[in-house]
């Protein structure tokens, strides 16, 4: 098999894997030593097209409140979006989206996320990919809380996202080869790595499937 055939096989398998994850529900770890603007663009992309029907839950854990405007288009901040603040500054009063304030505690945060997901009035349940969940950042949570507690949190929240056929993404601003990324990787369906060497690019890793995409434009 020559190089072109190999690339075609990888591209086909990559597209098939993405489709399966969207249908079955998935959780993705976003990593890379890149500017915040790159991770914001990646998160905005994963929250989905503002013109399509989506139900969004954005969690800011130790992240500046202005981040929500970079991740969620203003047109999506309404009844189909919930913002959860955790260990961060208060949101501006003019945010047109339900805001849940969680002062501290992983257990309280877990309950708030669960309530936010179940609060959406979706007769018949979510369609595949309709629920979009995002958390920024795991680095902040791992600084404040015991790693075992954070792993338990990821297991519970990730299970609920998958159970709703949703797509969850979790920001961890560390290099792909960082020890922490390797430790958390088994909890996720895929890892998306970002770089800015030749413009904003992303590369998807699916360790359980022994599959990695080429570098793609973000």
C-alpha positions, 0 to 999 in steps of 0.5 A, a space after each residue: 500500500 503506497 502513501 496515497 492509499 494509506 492517507 485515504 484509508 486514514 481519512 476514511 477511518 477518521 470520518 467514520 470514527 467521528 460519525 460514530 462518536 457523534 451518534 453514540 455520544 462522546 467526550 473529548 480532551 482538548 490539549 496544546 501549548 497554544 494561546 487562549 484564543 486558539 482554544 476558544 476557537 476550538 471550543 466555539 467550534 465544538 459548541 456547534 453552529 449557532 444556526 442549528 438546534 443545540 442545547 449547550 452547557 458551558 462550565 467556567 472553572 477558574 476561567 475569566 467570565 469573558 470567556 463565555 462570549 468567546 465560546 458561545 455566540 451571543 445568539 445562543 445565549 438564551 433558553 437553550 444554553 446554561 452557563 455554570 460559574 465555578 471558582 471564577 468571577 461573577 458574570 456580567 448582569 446582562 448575560 441573557 442565559 441562565 447562570 448557575 453559581 457554584 462557589 466551590 466543591 466538586 460534588 456541588 459542581 457535578 450536581 449543577 451540571 446534571 441539573 442543567 442537562 436534565 432541565 432542558 425541555 426536550 420531548 423524546 430526548 436529545 437527538 445525537 449531537 444535540 447536547 453540547 457540553 464544554 468545561 474550561 479548564 481541567 487545569 484549574 480543577 486539578 490545581 484545587 482538588 485531589 486528582 482522584 476526585 476530579 477523575 470521578 467527576 469526569 467519569 460521572 459527567 462524561 457518562 451523562 453526556 454520553 447517555 444523552 448522545 451529547 458531545 462534551 469537550 474539556 480544556 487542558 492547556 498542556 502539551 499532548 506528551 505531558 504526563 497529565 494528558 496521558 493519565 487522563 486520556 483513558 477517560 476520553 473518547 478522543 484527544 484533540 491536539 492544537 498547534 500554531 506552527 503553520 497557522 491554527 491547526 488540530 490533530 485528532 487522536 483516538 488511542 483506543 482505535 490506534 488512529 490519528 488524523 493528519 494536522 488539519 486547519 482549525 
